[in-house]
Amino acid sequence: MTGFDLVFQARRLVTAAGEAAGSVGVTGGRIAAVEPPDARLEGRRVVELGDDVVLLPGLVDSHVHVNEPGRTEWEGFATATRAAAAGGVTTIIDMPLNSIPPTTDVAALEVKRKSAEGQCVVDVGFWGGAVPGNLGELRALHDAGVFGVKCFLLHSGVDEFPPLHPADLDAYLATLRGFGGLLIVHAEDARAIDRAPSPHGRRYLDFLASRPRTAENLAIAQVIEAARATGGRAHILHLSSSDALPMLAGARREGVRITAETCPHYLALCAEEIPDGATQFKCCPPVREAANRELLWQGLADGTVDGVVSDHSPCPPELKRLEVGDFGLAWGGISSLEIGLPVVWTEARRRGFTLADVVRWMAEGPARLLGLERKGQIAVGYDADLCVFAPDERFVVDPAQLHHRHPITPYGGRPEEGVVRSTWLRGRELTGDEPRGRLLTRGEA
Ligand SMILES: [Zn+2]
């Protein structure tokens, strides 16, 4: 076999079959061959990888808040996609809120696409929004290429993106079902949160008490019930309460079309270790106890949780109110887009998981959720989106070295294992700020 544009000779390579040695041939930006190492693929350029690195598919992060336009000072397409590239993430999907306008109709989607155009270092797709009164916009958003629509069941944090009432879930899911659409849900129940103590002060455990598991459990039960009743497809975002795992597993056994994701922070951090006043750890739903964390790992192991995505949600430092450390005043959101892979890998290997597991959670799973048929795997016909990862190399997270807009992250100072040596998009190494990322449309990528 001759004539590939590019060949990787990898001592270690993760495919759907697991980790093995192999050669990958790339032509026209796509993977054209995956062969055993003795196949001697020939290419115009050959990259020999040593046994200290593993060739992985580029990660797919389906949960990123870019915030541009409108709150570009929080984060933007250029900075977010640079952070993604540095972290081995080759596809991100942008959330419909925090930008202005929110992506709740086609005109707003076009505004977003225009502002992203020419800025993206990796591929970027978009979620739409489901808010009161926009039921009639969902079909048009779907046809315009969003990957699904997001709703909240309590105040979203920004007034221009109001929540649905749980009683509205049936109508939204039934409408989406009519054209094969997907509803993704921030599942915390407004009434349960209202009845909990209000968040205030510097103590993390007071903040935790303000976002109880019951609020999450109740909201997830309502989403499951609506998905069951309508036959619509729903996805639970950023699962934090492990109490909901048996409910999700049971619903799936019964054929309810429901999936769930969790995030690096729920798998790596725990409430017992969060210092008081450390509002860089604030997010909603919150990071819970260590015992809860271990059950989330079990949920990944048994397949109840489908994927791990960042929920990267930055804001300017002043909104984190670090100087007063008040969890009631601080904006909720964790920045981790660039370091999700080492954070998850460090914790995963400690628990006996492999890089193939991590790839299943951080690349294949999200790609399946999105219906991205050419992303998330090293296999013939897929885009040559790749990550060269040194799994044993150690580093300490320095927020100032990260590429997202503001140098804030709860992982600052943490020792981690695993360094991204290089990231490749459609067979080209991402070396700088060249905006070669494409804007993705559902069904076409
Ligand atoms: Zn989010």
Boltz pocket constraint, residues with backbone or C-beta under 6 A from the ligand:
constraints:
  - pocket:
      binder: B
      contacts: [[A, 63], [A, 65], [A, 95], [A, 311], [A, 312], [A, 313]]
      max_distance: 6.0
